[in-house]
């Protein structure tokens, strides 16, 4: 799963959001490292909807424009949970490998130097 997809699913995990809300949430979740453009977001949402990972929750008219809210589906929640576990395993493996560097290596994950 690509990082933007992971962050989009994460943004939708707690509550339905409209597109701009997803963009804001992804920026916040990534501490500003990932900034989605609208075209990228809506292409990703369409693909995720086709895969059954997100669904349209509801629509509302705001200033004469239709605002569509998306939510994470049950299969989307399962896919996100599986990715979280996968990332945890990978982070643990990286931490183990870094620990093998000896005294001159990087501190343990989460530790301060």
C-alpha positions in Angstrom: 0.0 0.0 0.0 1.4 3.4 -1.0 1.8 6.0 1.7 -0.9 8.4 0.3 -3.4 5.5 0.2 -2.5 4.6 3.8 -3.0 8.2 4.9 -6.3 8.6 3.0 -7.6 5.5 4.7 -6.3 6.7 8.1 -8.0 10.0 7.6 -11.3 8.3 7.0 -10.9 5.8 9.9 -12.6 7.9 12.5 -15.3 9.7 10.6 -16.6 10.5 7.2 -14.9 13.5 5.5 -15.3 15.5 2.3 -12.4 15.8 -0.1 -10.9 19.0 1.3 -11.3 17.5 4.8 -9.3 14.5 3.7 -6.6 16.7 2.2 -6.3 18.6 5.5 -6.3 15.5 7.6 -3.6 13.8 5.4 -1.4 16.9 5.7 -1.9 16.9 9.5 -1.3 13.1 9.9 1.9 13.3 7.9 3.2 16.4 9.8 3.1 18.3 6.4 5.2 15.7 4.6 2.4 14.6 2.3 0.3 17.2 0.6 -2.4 15.8 -1.7 -3.6 17.7 -4.7 -7.3 17.5 -5.5 -6.8 15.6 -8.7 -4.6 13.1 -7.0 -7.1 12.7 -4.1 -10.2 12.2 -6.2 -8.4 9.7 -8.5 -7.4 7.8 -5.4 -10.9 8.0 -3.8 -12.4 6.7 -7.1 -9.9 3.8 -7.1 -10.5 3.0 -3.4 -14.2 3.1 -4.0 -13.9 0.6 -6.9 -11.9 -1.6 -4.6 -14.6 -1.4 -1.9 -12.2 0.2 0.6 -14.2 3.5 0.9 -17.8 4.4 0.2 -19.8 7.5 -0.3 -21.4 8.3 3.1 -23.6 11.2 2.0 -23.7 14.3 -0.1 -24.8 17.8 0.7 -25.1 21.1 -1.2 -22.9 23.9 0.0 -22.9 27.2 -1.9 -24.6 25.6 -4.8 -22.0 22.8 -5.1 -22.3 19.2 -4.2 -20.0 18.1 -1.4 -19.5 14.4 -1.2 -18.4 12.7 2.1 -16.5 9.5 2.1 -16.1 6.9 4.8 -14.0 3.9 5.4 -15.8 0.6 4.6 -15.4 -2.5 6.8 -13.1 -4.0 4.2 -11.2 -0.7 4.2 -10.8 -0.9 7.9 -9.5 -4.5 7.6 -7.0 -3.5 4.9 -5.8 -0.5 7.0 -5.4 -2.7 10.1 -3.4 -5.2 8.1 -1.2 -2.5 6.8 -0.6 -1.1 10.3 0.5 -4.5 11.5 2.8 -4.9 8.5 4.4 -1.5 9.2 4.9 -2.5 12.8 6.7 -5.7 11.8 8.9 -3.8 9.4 9.7 -1.1 12.0 10.6 -3.8 14.5 12.9 -5.5 12.0 14.6 -2.2 11.2 15.0 -1.5 14.9 16.6 -4.9 15.4 19.0 -4.4 12.5 20.0 -0.9 13.8 20.6 -2.4 17.2 23.2 -4.7 15.6 25.3 -1.8 14.7 26.9 -1.7 18.1 28.0 1.2 20.2 28.4 3.6 17.2 24.9 2.9 15.8 21.7 4.8 16.0 19.8 4.8 19.3 16.9 2.3 19.7 13.6 3.4 18.1 11.9 6.0 20.3 15.0 6.5 22.4 16.8 9.8 22.7 20.5 10.2 22.2 
